[in-house]
Amino acid sequence: MHMNHFYSDKSLKNGADSGRLCRPVSVEDMMEARERRARLQEQLIGTYQVPVVSFTLNIPGPVKILPGTEEFFRQGSESVRQALKQASVPVLFETQLREHTGLELFLCADAKPETLKQITSSLEEETTGGRLYDIDIIRTDKSKVSREEIGLPGRRCLLCGEPAHACSRSRKHTVEDLVSHIQQLMAEDAFLNHLYLAARESLTDEVSATPKPGLVDRLDNGAHRDMCCETFLKSAGAVAPYIRTMAEQGIHFSRQTADEDKKEPDLPLLFSQIRKTGLLAETAMFDAAGGVNTHKGIIFSMGILAASAGFLFGQSRLNLPSLNLSELLSLAGKLCRKEIQEDFSALEQRRQQADAKSGTGNVHFSHGEKLYLAYGCRGIRGEASDGFPALSSISMAAFSSALEALGGKTEISGDIWNRACLQTLLSLMAQVEDTNVIHRGGMDAALYVREQARKALLDGGAVTDGWQARLSSMNQDFVEKNISPGGCADLLALTVFLLRLQGISPEERF
């Protein structure tokens, strides 16, 4: 089994390298490092005749390489590369220096220096880890582009928010306090990066699981005509950053409420905050998917789980490798229950208004609202407000049992992961009320899906020989009947999200 923890500082686990990099620096060491950096920058400018992007970390004190620093630097370096790539900036050359005086990345970037400063300053301002980034842009005349040149204020102190240069000159804060805060920021950034990858990969895993009855997968579009696997992959890439943001909101809310010394935090307030982020995520989803609703339900449900995980992390109550699932799901229910109950109450009032104005056609109801009013189906909103019982009582156990049956408890291949996903999907289809199925085919279709899923499981599901033919036959049948168990597919994605949060993942992409 492949375990992904917050960070794996392999170089620091090497005794010799750890001793070399983690030793204190002297004034002479820093002077030599500065001269070495200047010589390298001069050589790069002379060779490539373009500005140089210099990326380092702001680490105060005599020790510049702290536990987690190397992985943090690696993630930051990748963020710089991706930012330049997204801005279509050609990088002609890059190199790194790894010394006990600090880790340094140099990129020769073919763009205007001011443009590069705009791009890199966004990283410093818009991300949690960016507060520790020190990104300089060196012109071909060897001068640096200042923040003021592009209309930005100077950097702020990590602790008090005052101008950094003023705090530094006055030595307002102790090195110990600064280092402690920096370690907190690095741990937070590592957690958020881990959660982001878990979100993105779980969405990818869900659509990639093949063959799925009636659903989009790698082979066909199931019962859908307006979307394909590529649509979902593009949408996943657009949605995942917002899931990260909602987790970050959970962290900050946790720490704010701790400072306010309240016995019970106002969790519905956090839910209202992430709802706004969810609307931004929906816009990004529609833009990426060409106007198709691929992940609207997932934005809602995974966002709640992410914010809950962030809240627990902020309270130092989250140990991902041994995630307390019941605590996380219980918190998720508390987070959204009040507002969801209010939503249902408001829906009842709107129905009464519609009844009073029968025939006017002025009152609009969504598909989910119509199902609630007609059958009492609460869908994913009810699932969330109840603390996701389908995850705790069905899917997590089903996935674990599938891994055991397939021999994947110690090492998970891509094939085993794929089949475990399919087996979990069947288990959900056999027990969960899927509003997407009901919307398309009514209650008769929902009953049919349950019967077919239970029959498939009795025949061996995805864990015995003949699984591909078994599921392919179900897919053909569901396509003919226009059945798509999209609600169960969303629950599968949430299941994989929780597993990946714990570091449980396949060794290879399937």
Secondary structure, 3 states (H helix, E strand, C coil): CECCCCCCCHHHHCHHHHHHHCCCCCHHHHHHHHHHHHHHHHHHHHHHCCCEEEEEECCCCCCCCCCCHHHHHHHHHHHHHHHHHHCCCCEEEEEEEEECCEEEEEEEECCCHHHHHHHHHHHHHHCCHHHHEEEEEECCCCCECCCHHHCCCCCECCCCCCEHHHHHHHCCCCHHHHHHHHHHHHHHHHHHHHHHHHHHHHHHHHHHCCCCCCCCCCCCCCCCCCCCHHHHHHHHHHHHHHHHHHHHHHHHHHHHHHHCCCCCCCHHHHHHHHHHHHHHHHHHHHHHCCCCCCCHHHHHHHHHHHHHHHHHHHCCCCCHHHCCHHHHHHHHHHHHHHHHHHHHHHHHHHHHHHHHCCCCCCCCCCHHHHHHHHHCCCHHHHHHHCCCHHHHHHHHHHHHHHHHHCCCCCCCCHHHHHHHHHHHHHHHHCCCCCHHHHHHHHHHHHHHHHHHHHHHHHCCCCCCCCHHHHHHHHHHHHHHCCCCCHHHHHHHHHHHHHHHHCCCECCCCC
